[in-house]
Amino acid sequence: MSPSTPPTTPPSPPAPPARGGTRTEGRAGLPDRVDGVDAARGIALIGMFVAHLAPADVPVDAAALIALADERPRLLFALTAGIGLGLLTGATRPVVERAARWALRRQIAIRALLLIALGLIVVAVFAPLVFVILDVYGVAFLLMLPLLFLPGRIAVALGAVLLTMTPAIATIAERDPETVALADQPLGLLVEWFLVGAYPVIIWVPVMLLGLGLARLDVAAPRVVAATALAGTLVASVALPLSHALPDPRNPALDPSTAAWAAPVRASLETLGNTAVGLVIVAAAVTLTTLAQPRVRRVAGALLSPIVAMGAMPLTVYTAHLVIISFGKYRRPDGLISDDSWPLLIGLTIGSMVFAWLWRRYVGRGPLEQVLRWASGRGGRRRGTPAGTPTDAAPRIDGTT
């Protein structure tokens, strides 16, 4: 990797110290990491644990609570991924040198290909009883490459517009027998990645664009945090009730013609609402860890530090949880194979927090994050490369440094 030239713009004032949980200074004084974003990502990981392991035979009220983890964690994960990509590529002052941009794109592309390979290997070797997101994540990163340096407002607007349409498109594709049949053809994996899989990439990319735009606008700025919280609250309070008011396409008694239009409309509204909930979570986490009064920030930083640590090494934690639950399979009395278990859920959640906190405190970057960093050519700065160039950054699974 050839060294890139340092930015020509004057450095911004130093970011607040990371102690107590705020942000870590990166290229030219720009934040390359925000604890609130890591906290939101850690919350998404815990939500995935709940979705994967919480037993189904629970009271109705508990089932409704657990159901919240089916959709929102993955969207929150994608949102923080976009924020991470924005921070990596310069935050409010994106990298402008062509060589530096190509270097970043090349490194992210290498990581994307490695994530695709890792996801396919995990499925083939361990066969967990859950949908694996790693390969889809890699595909989404590849699609984001030409969009990485969009201005903030354009990224947010484009993401919001696409998000009103792509969930409906994916739902229409899922309900089309001919499209579903293509998933069994030689190129079926592409159809599954983009349209009919559990995590369609055409939905992930718009959510990542929203996150990218937030990073460009400064995700930790008070005005941006307030606008994010307000927009998220308004959209969620409108879209989610509307979606629930529509006919449920899963109802077998529903007329097919009604289900044909209700399913895509409901899908778009639900995705908009759930993504808006993710925006509120990010705003709340950033407020607690960065913008709150010092005393509140210290308490929040201490309480959230295990979750922040999980969010700082998402590839390690997520992959480890897939391996662990693959060994937790058992045969239920009805003969079905399951991995649902309250003890496993509780143990995995607490164990992940303890491991991540200890590793981050005494070692640093997560083990798999370090492997990806080295493999993509970001193991260190070459001799002669000026300090503060993008080669100093080290993105994690979600693109943050």
KEKE-3310 file (N, C-alpha, C; in steps of 0.2 Angstrom, whole numbers, plus 5000, padded with zeros to 4 digits):
npx = (5004:5004:5010:4999:4996:4996:4981:4975:4968:4966:4969:4956:4950:4956:4948:4937:4944:4945:4943:4931:4922:4919:4924:4937:4952:4956:4962:4970:4965:4951:4937:4939:4932:4917:4911:4897:4892:4898:4892:4878:4880:4884:4872:4864:4870:4867:4853:4853:4857:4846:4836:4840:4841:4832:4819:4804:4793:4785:4776:4763:4765:4779:4783:4780:4788:4801:4800:4803:4816:4818:4819:4824:4838:4847:4845:4849:4862:4866:4865:4874:4885:4886:4888:4901:4908:4908:4915:4927:4931:4934:4924:4917:4925:4928:4940:4950:4960:4963:4971:4972:4958:4956:4964:4958:4946:4950:4955:4944:4936:4944:4942:4928:4927:4934:4925:4914:4919:4921:4908:4902:4910:4908:4894:4895:4904:4900:4886:4876:4860:4854:4851:4865:4874:4886:4892:4882:4884:4897:4894:4886:4895:4903:4894:4893:4905:4906:4899:4904:4909:4899:4891:4885:4871:4865:4868:4860:4847:4846:4847:4835:4825:4827:4824:4811:4806:4814:4811:4798:4800:4809:4800:4790:4797:4800:4788:4785:4784:4792:4804:4809:4811:4823:4833:4837:4845:4860:4866:4860:4864:4866:4854:4848:4856:4853:4839:4829:4833:4836:4841:4840:4851:4848:4840:4849:4859:4853:4850:4863:4868:4861:4867:4880:4878:4875:4887:4895:4889:4892:4890:4891:4888:4879:4868:4865:4863:4851:4842:4843:4837:4824:4819:4819:4810:4798:4796:4796:4785:4774:4776:4776:4764:4755:4759:4755:4741:4737:4731:4736:4747:4751:4740:4730:4717:4716:4711:4719:4722:4721:4732:4742:4745:4746:4756:4769:4768:4766:4779:4788:4784:4786:4800:4805:4800:4807:4820:4820:4819:4831:4839:4835:4840:4854:4856:4852:4862:4874:4872:4872:4885:4893:4888:4881:4880:4896:4896:4885:4889:4901:4895:4886:4896:4903:4893:4889:4901:4904:4896:4899:4912:4909:4903:4914:4921:4914:4915:4922:4914:4902:4905:4910:4899:4891:4898:4898:4884:4881:4886:4877:4866:4851:4840:4823:4808:4798:4805:4811:4826:4834:4841:4837:4838:4837:4847:4859:4857:4858:4871:4879:4877:4882:4895:4900:4901:4910:4921:4924:4926:4937:4947:4947:4952:4965:4971:4967:4962:4950:4952:4948:4946:4958:4965:4958:4962:4976:4976:4970:4980:4982:4990:5000:5009:5018:5036:5040:5027:5016:5011:4994:4988:4975:4980:4983:4972:4961:4949:4935:4924:4913:4917:4922:4936)
npy = (4994:5010:5025:5039:5056:5068:5076:5092:5101:5112:5105:5100:5105:5096:5081:5077:5069:5051:5044:5039:5038:5044:5050:5044:5051:5052:5053:5068:5074:5071:5062:5044:5035:5032:5031:5029:5024:5012:5007:5006:4996:4986:4983:4979:4967:4960:4960:4951:4939:4937:4935:4923:4914:4914:4905:4898:4895:4904:4915:4925:4939:4940:4934:4944:4954:4948:4946:4958:4958:4952:4959:4972:4972:4968:4979:4990:4986:4987:5001:5006:5001:5009:5021:5018:5016:5029:5036:5031:5035:5048:5056:5071:5078:5071:5060:5067:5065:5057:5045:5041:5038:5028:5018:5016:5011:4999:4992:4991:4983:4971:4967:4965:4954:4944:4943:4938:4926:4920:4920:4910:4899:4897:4893:4882:4873:4874:4875:4883:4885:4897:4912:4917:4932:4937:4935:4942:4954:4957:4958:4969:4979:4979:4984:4997:5003:5013:5023:5029:5042:5051:5067:5071:5075:5071:5058:5054:5058:5050:5037:5037:5038:5027:5017:5018:5010:4998:4988:4984:4980:4969:4961:4958:4951:4939:4934:4930:4916:4912:4920:4916:4902:4904:4905:4892:4889:4890:4902:4906:4910:4923:4929:4926:4933:4946:4948:4938:4932:4930:4942:4954:4962:4974:4980:4983:4991:5004:5008:5008:5019:5029:5029:5032:5045:5051:5051:5059:5071:5073:5063:5064:5077:5089:5095:5087:5075:5078:5081:5068:5060:5066:5064:5050:5047:5053:5046:5033:5033:5035:5026:5013:5011:5013:5002:4991:4993:4989:4976:4959:4950:4937:4931:4917:4918:4929:4938:4934:4945:4956:4953:4954:4968:4972:4966:4971:4985:4985:4979:4989:5000:4994:4992:5005:5010:5002:5005:5018:5017:5012:5023:5032:5024:5025:5039:5041:5033:5040:5052:5048:5044:5054:5067:5070:5077:5078:5070:5061:5056:5049:5039:5032:5028:5019:5009:5005:5000:4986:4983:4992:4987:4975:4980:4985:4975:4967:4957:4947:4944:4941:4930:4921:4918:4911:4900:4894:4892:4883:4872:4870:4863:4853:4839:4841:4836:4834:4830:4839:4848:4860:4875:4884:4891:4897:4897:4896:4908:4918:4915:4916:4930:4936:4931:4935:4949:4950:4944:4952:4965:4962:4958:4970:4979:4974:4969:4975:4978:4967:4950:4944:4955:4961:4951:4953:4967:4965:4957:4965:4974:4984:4983:4992:5007:5012:5015:5031:5036:5049:5053:5052:5050:5041:5028:5025:5022:5009:4999:4991:4976:4983:4994:5004:5012)
npz = (5000:4995:5003:5008:5006:5018:5025:5018:5025:5039:5056:5067:5083:5097:5101:5115:5129:5129:5141:5153:5144:5129:5115:5104:5098:5081:5064:5060:5072:5071:5077:5078:5083:5093:5109:5112:5100:5099:5111:5106:5096:5104:5111:5100:5098:5109:5108:5096:5102:5111:5101:5095:5105:5115:5122:5114:5121:5130:5141:5134:5135:5137:5125:5116:5120:5117:5104:5099:5097:5085:5073:5075:5080:5070:5061:5068:5069:5056:5055:5064:5057:5045:5051:5056:5044:5040:5050:5048:5035:5037:5044:5048:5039:5026:5018:5005:4995:4980:4980:4993:4995:4986:4992:5005:5000:4994:5005:5013:5004:5003:5016:5016:5007:5014:5025:5019:5015:5028:5033:5025:5028:5042:5041:5034:5041:5055:5055:5062:5070:5065:5056:5047:5047:5042:5029:5021:5026:5021:5007:5007:5011:5000:4991:4996:4993:4981:4987:4998:5000:4999:5002:5019:5020:5008:5009:5019:5015:5003:5008:5016:5007:4999:5008:5010:5000:4997:5006:5003:4990:4992:4999:4990:4981:4989:4990:4977:4968:4957:4958:4970:4967:4959:4969:4970:4959:4949:4952:4964:4976:4975:4973:4985:4994:4989:4988:4993:5005:5023:5027:5017:5006:4999:5008:5019:5014:5012:5025:5030:5023:5030:5042:5038:5033:5046:5052:5044:5046:5059:5071:5085:5088:5097:5091:5080:5087:5094:5083:5077:5087:5088:5075:5074:5084:5079:5067:5071:5079:5071:5059:5065:5072:5061:5053:5061:5060:5048:5037:5042:5033:5036:5041:5038:5033:5026:5012:4996:4987:4995:5004:4995:4993:5005:5012:5006:5009:5023:5026:5022:5031:5043:5043:5042:5054:5063:5060:5064:5078:5080:5077:5088:5099:5096:5097:5111:5117:5113:5119:5133:5135:5130:5129:5140:5157:5167:5179:5176:5164:5169:5177:5168:5159:5166:5169:5156:5151:5149:5139:5129:5127:5121:5109:5103:5098:5088:5077:5083:5094:5089:5080:5089:5096:5087:5085:5098:5101:5091:5097:5106:5103:5105:5106:5106:5116:5107:5096:5087:5083:5093:5099:5109:5124:5140:5151:5142:5135:5145:5150:5139:5136:5148:5149:5137:5139:5150:5144:5133:5140:5148:5139:5130:5140:5144:5133:5121:5104:5097:5094:5082:5075:5074:5066:5054:5052:5050:5038:5028:5026:5035:5046:5051:5049:5035:5033:5032:5029:5033:5049:5055:5043:5032:5033:5046:5052:5058:5054:5061:5060:5056:5050:5057:5066)
capx = (5000:5008:5008:4995:4998:4991:4975:4977:4964:4969:4967:4951:4952:4956:4941:4937:4947:4940:4942:4924:4917:4917:4926:4944:4954:4959:4965:4969:4960:4944:4935:4938:4928:4913:4908:4890:4890:4900:4886:4872:4882:4883:4865:4862:4873:4863:4847:4853:4857:4839:4832:4843:4842:4826:4814:4798:4787:4785:4770:4762:4768:4786:4784:4779:4795:4806:4799:4806:4823:4819:4821:4828:4845:4850:4845:4853:4869:4868:4865:4881:4890:4886:4892:4908:4911:4908:4920:4934:4933:4935:4919:4914:4929:4930:4947:4949:4965:4961:4975:4969:4951:4957:4967:4952:4941:4954:4956:4937:4934:4947:4938:4922:4928:4935:4919:4910:4922:4920:4901:4901:4914:4904:4888:4897:4907:4896:4879:4871:4852:4852:4854:4872:4875:4893:4893:4878:4888:4903:4891:4884:4901:4905:4890:4894:4911:4905:4895:4908:4911:4894:4890:4881:4864:4864:4868:4854:4841:4846:4845:4828:4821:4827:4821:4803:4805:4817:4808:4793:4803:4811:4794:4787:4802:4799:4781:4785:4787:4798:4810:4811:4814:4829:4838:4840:4849:4868:4868:4855:4866:4866:4847:4847:4859:4850:4831:4824:4836:4833:4844:4842:4856:4844:4838:4854:4863:4850:4851:4870:4868:4859:4873:4886:4876:4876:4894:4897:4886:4895:4886:4891:4887:4872:4862:4864:4860:4844:4839:4842:4832:4817:4817:4818:4804:4792:4795:4793:4778:4770:4776:4775:4756:4752:4760:4750:4734:4736:4730:4742:4748:4752:4734:4728:4710:4716:4710:4726:4723:4723:4738:4747:4747:4747:4763:4775:4767:4768:4786:4792:4782:4789:4807:4806:4799:4812:4826:4819:4820:4839:4841:4834:4845:4861:4856:4852:4869:4879:4870:4874:4892:4897:4885:4878:4885:4901:4894:4880:4893:4905:4891:4884:4902:4905:4888:4889:4907:4905:4892:4904:4917:4906:4902:4921:4924:4908:4916:4924:4909:4897:4907:4911:4892:4889:4901:4895:4877:4881:4887:4872:4860:4848:4833:4817:4803:4794:4809:4815:4833:4834:4847:4834:4840:4838:4854:4864:4857:4861:4878:4882:4877:4887:4901:4903:4902:4916:4927:4926:4928:4944:4951:4948:4956:4971:4974:4966:4958:4947:4956:4947:4947:4966:4967:4956:4966:4982:4975:4968:4985:4982:4994:5005:5011:5024:5041:5039:5020:5015:5006:4988:4985:4971:4983:4984:4966:4960:4942:4933:4919:4908:4921:4925:4943)
capy = (5000:5016:5030:5044:5062:5071:5081:5099:5106:5112:5100:5102:5105:5089:5078:5076:5062:5045:5042:5040:5036:5049:5048:5043:5055:5049:5056:5075:5076:5069:5056:5038:5030:5035:5025:5028:5020:5005:5004:5004:4990:4980:4982:4975:4960:4957:4958:4945:4934:4935:4932:4917:4908:4914:4899:4901:4893:4908:4918:4930:4946:4939:4933:4950:4957:4944:4947:4965:4957:4948:4963:4978:4972:4968:4986:4994:4984:4990:5008:5007:4999:5015:5026:5016:5018:5037:5039:5028:5039:5055:5059:5077:5080:5065:5060:5070:5063:5051:5039:5039:5035:5021:5014:5014:5007:4993:4989:4989:4977:4965:4964:4962:4947:4940:4942:4933:4919:4918:4918:4904:4894:4896:4890:4875:4869:4873:4874:4885:4885:4904:4915:4921:4939:4939:4935:4947:4960:4958:4960:4976:4983:4980:4989:5004:5006:5019:5028:5030:5049:5055:5072:5069:5076:5067:5051:5053:5058:5044:5031:5037:5037:5020:5013:5017:5006:4992:4982:4982:4976:4962:4957:4956:4945:4934:4931:4928:4909:4911:4923:4911:4897:4906:4904:4885:4889:4890:4909:4907:4913:4930:4930:4925:4939:4953:4948:4933:4929:4933:4949:4956:4967:4980:4984:4985:4997:5011:5009:5010:5026:5034:5029:5036:5052:5054:5052:5065:5077:5073:5059:5066:5084:5090:5097:5081:5070:5080:5080:5061:5058:5069:5061:5043:5046:5054:5041:5027:5034:5035:5020:5007:5010:5012:4995:4987:4994:4986:4968:4955:4945:4930:4928:4913:4919:4935:4938:4935:4951:4961:4952:4956:4975:4974:4963:4975:4991:4984:4978:4996:5004:4991:4993:5012:5011:4999:5009:5024:5015:5012:5030:5034:5021:5028:5046:5040:5030:5045:5057:5046:5043:5059:5074:5071:5080:5074:5064:5056:5052:5044:5033:5029:5025:5013:5004:5003:4998:4980:4983:4996:4983:4970:4983:4987:4969:4964:4952:4942:4942:4938:4924:4916:4916:4906:4893:4892:4890:4877:4866:4870:4860:4847:4837:4843:4831:4833:4827:4844:4850:4867:4878:4888:4889:4902:4897:4898:4915:4922:4913:4919:4937:4939:4929:4940:4956:4949:4943:4958:4970:4960:4959:4977:4983:4972:4967:4980:4976:4961:4945:4943:4962:4961:4947:4957:4973:4963:4954:4970:4978:4989:4981:4997:5012:5011:5020:5037:5038:5054:5051:5055:5048:5035:5021:5024:5019:5002:4998:4984:4973:4988:4999:5009:5011)
capz = (5000:4995:5008:5006:5008:5024:5023:5018:5029:5046:5060:5071:5090:5100:5104:5122:5131:5129:5148:5155:5138:5125:5108:5103:5092:5075:5059:5061:5077:5070:5081:5074:5087:5098:5113:5111:5094:5102:5115:5102:5093:5109:5112:5095:5098:5114:5104:5092:5107:5113:5095:5093:5110:5119:5121:5111:5125:5136:5141:5128:5136:5136:5118:5112:5121:5114:5096:5097:5095:5078:5067:5076:5081:5063:5058:5072:5068:5050:5056:5067:5052:5041:5055:5057:5038:5039:5054:5045:5029:5038:5048:5045:5034:5022:5014:4998:4990:4976:4981:5000:4994:4983:4998:5009:4996:4993:5011:5014:4999:5006:5022:5014:5004:5020:5029:5015:5016:5035:5034:5022:5031:5048:5040:5031:5046:5062:5054:5067:5068:5065:5049:5048:5043:5040:5021:5019:5028:5016:5001:5008:5011:4993:4987:4999:4991:4977:4990:5004:5001:4998:5008:5024:5019:5002:5011:5023:5010:4998:5012:5018:5001:4997:5014:5009:4994:4996:5010:4999:4984:4995:5001:4984:4978:4993:4989:4970:4967:4952:4961:4976:4963:4957:4974:4969:4953:4951:4955:4969:4982:4974:4974:4992:4997:4988:4988:4996:5011:5029:5028:5010:5006:4997:5014:5023:5011:5014:5033:5031:5021:5035:5047:5035:5034:5052:5054:5040:5050:5066:5075:5092:5089:5101:5086:5076:5091:5095:5077:5076:5092:5086:5068:5075:5088:5075:5062:5074:5082:5065:5055:5068:5073:5054:5050:5064:5058:5041:5038:5043:5028:5039:5042:5032:5031:5023:5005:4993:4984:5000:5006:4990:4993:5013:5014:5005:5012:5030:5027:5022:5037:5049:5043:5043:5061:5067:5059:5068:5084:5081:5078:5095:5103:5095:5100:5118:5119:5112:5124:5139:5135:5127:5130:5147:5162:5169:5183:5173:5159:5172:5179:5162:5156:5170:5168:5149:5148:5146:5132:5124:5125:5116:5103:5100:5094:5086:5074:5088:5099:5085:5077:5094:5099:5082:5087:5105:5100:5087:5101:5111:5100:5108:5103:5111:5117:5101:5091:5084:5085:5095:5103:5113:5131:5145:5154:5137:5133:5150:5151:5133:5137:5153:5147:5131:5142:5154:5140:5130:5144:5150:5133:5128:5145:5145:5127:5116:5099:5097:5091:5075:5072:5073:5060:5048:5051:5047:5032:5024:5025:5039:5052:5053:5044:5032:5034:5027:5029:5038:5054:5054:5036:5033:5034:5053:5055:5059:5054:5063:5056:5054:5046:5062:5068)
cpx = (5004:5005:5004:4998:4993:4986:4978:4973:4967:4966:4961:4954:4952:4950:4942:4941:4942:4939:4935:4919:4915:4919:4934:4946:4958:4963:4964:4965:4953:4943:4935:4934:4923:4910:4901:4888:4892:4894:4880:4874:4881:4876:4862:4864:4869:4856:4847:4854:4850:4835:4834:4842:4836:4821:4807:4792:4787:4778:4769:4765:4776:4788:4784:4786:4800:4806:4802:4813:4824:4821:4825:4835:4849:4850:4849:4861:4871:4869:4872:4886:4891:4890:4899:4911:4912:4914:4927:4936:4933:4930:4917:4919:4932:4937:4945:4954:4963:4965:4973:4962:4952:4960:4962:4948:4944:4954:4949:4935:4938:4944:4931:4922:4930:4929:4914:4912:4921:4913:4900:4904:4910:4898:4890:4900:4903:4889:4875:4864:4850:4854:4860:4872:4881:4894:4888:4881:4893:4900:4889:4890:4904:4901:4891:4900:4910:4902:4898:4908:4905:4893:4885:4873:4861:4863:4861:4847:4840:4844:4838:4823:4821:4824:4814:4801:4808:4814:4802:4795:4805:4805:4790:4791:4801:4793:4780:4788:4793:4804:4813:4814:4821:4835:4841:4844:4856:4870:4863:4857:4866:4859:4845:4850:4855:4842:4828:4827:4833:4836:4845:4846:4853:4841:4843:4858:4859:4851:4858:4871:4866:4864:4879:4884:4877:4883:4897:4895:4888:4890:4886:4890:4880:4867:4860:4861:4853:4840:4838:4837:4825:4815:4815:4811:4798:4791:4793:4786:4772:4770:4774:4767:4753:4753:4756:4743:4732:4734:4736:4742:4749:4746:4731:4721:4710:4715:4717:4727:4724:4730:4744:4749:4749:4754:4768:4774:4769:4775:4790:4790:4786:4797:4809:4805:4805:4819:4826:4821:4828:4842:4841:4839:4852:4861:4856:4859:4874:4878:4873:4882:4896:4895:4882:4883:4890:4899:4890:4885:4898:4901:4889:4890:4904:4900:4888:4896:4908:4901:4896:4909:4915:4906:4909:4924:4918:4909:4918:4918:4903:4899:4908:4904:4889:4892:4899:4888:4876:4883:4882:4865:4858:4842:4828:4813:4799:4798:4813:4821:4832:4840:4844:4836:4841:4845:4860:4863:4860:4868:4882:4883:4882:4894:4904:4905:4909:4922:4929:4929:4936:4949:4953:4953:4963:4975:4973:4960:4956:4952:4955:4947:4954:4968:4964:4960:4972:4981:4973:4974:4986:4986:4999:5006:5018:5029:5040:5032:5019:5010:5000:4984:4980:4974:4984:4978:4965:4953:4940:4928:4915:4911:4923:4932:4944)
cpy = (5006:5022:5036:5050:5065:5076:5088:5104:5106:5108:5104:5102:5098:5087:5077:5069:5057:5042:5044:5039:5042:5047:5048:5047:5051:5053:5064:5077:5074:5062:5049:5033:5034:5030:5024:5024:5013:5002:5002:4997:4984:4979:4978:4968:4956:4955:4952:4939:4932:4932:4925:4912:4909:4909:4902:4899:4897:4912:4923:4936:4945:4938:4939:4954:4954:4946:4954:4964:4953:4953:4969:4978:4972:4975:4990:4992:4987:4998:5010:5006:5005:5020:5025:5018:5025:5039:5036:5032:5046:5059:5065:5080:5074:5066:5063:5068:5057:5045:5036:5036:5028:5016:5012:5010:5000:4989:4986:4983:4971:4962:4962:4955:4942:4938:4937:4926:4916:4916:4911:4898:4892:4892:4882:4871:4868:4873:4876:4885:4892:4906:4919:4927:4941:4940:4941:4954:4962:4961:4967:4981:4984:4985:4996:5007:5013:5024:5031:5038:5053:5061:5069:5069:5072:5060:5049:5053:5052:5038:5031:5036:5030:5015:5013:5012:4999:4986:4980:4978:4969:4958:4954:4950:4939:4930:4929:4921:4908:4914:4918:4905:4898:4905:4897:4884:4890:4897:4911:4910:4921:4933:4930:4931:4945:4953:4944:4930:4932:4940:4951:4962:4974:4984:4986:4991:5004:5013:5011:5017:5031:5034:5033:5043:5055:5055:5058:5071:5078:5070:5061:5073:5085:5091:5091:5076:5072:5079:5072:5058:5060:5065:5054:5043:5048:5049:5035:5027:5034:5029:5014:5006:5009:5005:4990:4987:4991:4979:4964:4950:4938:4927:4924:4914:4926:4934:4939:4942:4957:4960:4954:4963:4976:4972:4968:4982:4990:4983:4985:5000:5001:4992:5000:5013:5008:5002:5015:5023:5014:5019:5033:5031:5024:5035:5045:5038:5036:5050:5055:5046:5049:5066:5075:5075:5075:5068:5059:5052:5047:5038:5029:5025:5018:5007:5001:5000:4991:4979:4987:4991:4978:4974:4985:4981:4965:4958:4946:4939:4938:4931:4919:4914:4911:4900:4890:4889:4884:4871:4865:4867:4854:4845:4838:4836:4829:4831:4832:4846:4858:4869:4883:4886:4896:4902:4898:4905:4919:4921:4917:4927:4939:4937:4933:4947:4955:4948:4949:4964:4969:4961:4966:4981:4981:4970:4973:4978:4969:4956:4945:4950:4963:4957:4951:4963:4971:4961:4959:4975:4984:4988:4987:5002:5011:5016:5025:5040:5043:5051:5055:5054:5042:5029:5020:5021:5012:5000:4991:4981:4978:4994:5004:5007:5009)
cpz = (5000:5000:5004:5009:5014:5021:5023:5022:5036:5051:5065:5078:5092:5102:5112:5124:5131:5136:5150:5150:5134:5118:5108:5097:5087:5071:5060:5066:5076:5074:5076:5078:5092:5102:5113:5105:5096:5106:5111:5099:5098:5111:5106:5095:5104:5112:5100:5097:5109:5107:5094:5098:5115:5118:5118:5116:5131:5136:5135:5129:5134:5129:5114:5113:5117:5106:5094:5094:5088:5073:5069:5077:5075:5060:5062:5071:5061:5050:5059:5062:5047:5045:5055:5050:5037:5044:5051:5039:5030:5042:5044:5040:5030:5019:5007:4993:4987:4979:4988:4999:4991:4988:5002:5006:4996:5000:5014:5010:5001:5012:5021:5011:5010:5024:5025:5015:5023:5036:5031:5025:5038:5047:5038:5037:5053:5061:5060:5065:5068:5058:5051:5044:5040:5032:5018:5020:5023:5010:5002:5008:5004:4989:4990:4996:4986:4981:4996:5005:4999:5004:5013:5022:5013:5004:5015:5019:5006:5002:5014:5013:4999:5002:5013:5004:4994:5000:5006:4993:4986:4997:4995:4981:4982:4992:4981:4969:4962:4954:4966:4972:4961:4962:4974:4963:4955:4954:4961:4975:4981:4975:4981:4995:4995:4989:4993:5003:5017:5030:5021:5010:5003:5002:5018:5020:5013:5021:5034:5028:5026:5040:5044:5035:5040:5054:5050:5043:5057:5071:5083:5094:5093:5096:5082:5080:5093:5089:5076:5081:5090:5080:5070:5079:5084:5070:5065:5077:5077:5061:5058:5069:5066:5052:5054:5063:5052:5042:5038:5038:5030:5041:5037:5029:5027:5015:5001:4990:4989:5003:5001:4990:5001:5015:5012:5008:5020:5031:5027:5028:5043:5049:5044:5051:5065:5066:5063:5075:5085:5081:5085:5100:5102:5098:5108:5121:5119:5118:5131:5140:5133:5129:5136:5152:5165:5173:5180:5168:5163:5174:5173:5159:5159:5169:5161:5147:5146:5139:5127:5122:5120:5109:5099:5097:5092:5082:5078:5092:5095:5082:5083:5097:5094:5084:5093:5104:5096:5091:5106:5109:5104:5105:5108:5111:5111:5095:5087:5087:5087:5098:5108:5120:5135:5148:5148:5135:5139:5151:5145:5134:5142:5151:5141:5134:5146:5149:5136:5134:5146:5144:5131:5133:5145:5138:5121:5110:5099:5093:5083:5071:5070:5067:5054:5046:5047:5040:5027:5023:5029:5046:5055:5048:5041:5033:5029:5026:5034:5043:5053:5047:5037:5035:5042:5056:5054:5059:5057:5058:5053:5051:5051:5064:5075)
residu = (MET:SER:PRO:SER:THR:PRO:PRO:THR:THR:PRO:PRO:SER:PRO:PRO:ALA:PRO:PRO:ALA:ARG:GLY:GLY:THR:ARG:THR:GLU:GLY:ARG:ALA:GLY:LEU:PRO:ASP:ARG:VAL:ASP:GLY:VAL:ASP:ALA:ALA:ARG:GLY:ILE:ALA:LEU:ILE:GLY:MET:PHE:VAL:ALA:HIS:LEU:ALA:PRO:ALA:ASP:VAL:PRO:VAL:ASP:ALA:ALA:ALA:LEU:ILE:ALA:LEU:ALA:ASP:GLU:ARG:PRO:ARG:LEU:LEU:PHE:ALA:LEU:THR:ALA:GLY:ILE:GLY:LEU:GLY:LEU:LEU:THR:GLY:ALA:THR:ARG:PRO:VAL:VAL:GLU:ARG:ALA:ALA:ARG:TRP:ALA:LEU:ARG:ARG:GLN:ILE:ALA:ILE:ARG:ALA:LEU:LEU:LEU:ILE:ALA:LEU:GLY:LEU:ILE:VAL:VAL:ALA:VAL:PHE:ALA:PRO:LEU:VAL:PHE:VAL:ILE:LEU:ASP:VAL:TYR:GLY:VAL:ALA:PHE:LEU:LEU:MET:LEU:PRO:LEU:LEU:PHE:LEU:PRO:GLY:ARG:ILE:ALA:VAL:ALA:LEU:GLY:ALA:VAL:LEU:LEU:THR:MET:THR:PRO:ALA:ILE:ALA:THR:ILE:ALA:GLU:ARG:ASP:PRO:GLU:THR:VAL:ALA:LEU:ALA:ASP:GLN:PRO:LEU:GLY:LEU:LEU:VAL:GLU:TRP:PHE:LEU:VAL:GLY:ALA:TYR:PRO:VAL:ILE:ILE:TRP:VAL:PRO:VAL:MET:LEU:LEU:GLY:LEU:GLY:LEU:ALA:ARG:LEU:ASP:VAL:ALA:ALA:PRO:ARG:VAL:VAL:ALA:ALA:THR:ALA:LEU:ALA:GLY:THR:LEU:VAL:ALA:SER:VAL:ALA:LEU:PRO:LEU:SER:HIS:ALA:LEU:PRO:ASP:PRO:ARG:ASN:PRO:ALA:LEU:ASP:PRO:SER:THR:ALA:ALA:TRP:ALA:ALA:PRO:VAL:ARG:ALA:SER:LEU:GLU:THR:LEU:GLY:ASN:THR:ALA:VAL:GLY:LEU:VAL:ILE:VAL:ALA:ALA:ALA:VAL:THR:LEU:THR:THR:LEU:ALA:GLN:PRO:ARG:VAL:ARG:ARG:VAL:ALA:GLY:ALA:LEU:LEU:SER:PRO:ILE:VAL:ALA:MET:GLY:ALA:MET:PRO:LEU:THR:VAL:TYR:THR:ALA:HIS:LEU:VAL:ILE:ILE:SER:PHE:GLY:LYS:TYR:ARG:ARG:PRO:ASP:GLY:LEU:ILE:SER:ASP:ASP:SER:TRP:PRO:LEU:LEU:ILE:GLY:LEU:THR:ILE:GLY:SER:MET:VAL:PHE:ALA:TRP:LEU:TRP:ARG:ARG:TYR:VAL:GLY:ARG:GLY:PRO:LEU:GLU:GLN:VAL:LEU:ARG:TRP:ALA:SER:GLY:ARG:GLY:GLY:ARG:ARG:ARG:GLY:THR:PRO:ALA:GLY:THR:PRO:THR:ASP:ALA:ALA:PRO:ARG:ILE:ASP:GLY:THR:THR)
# end
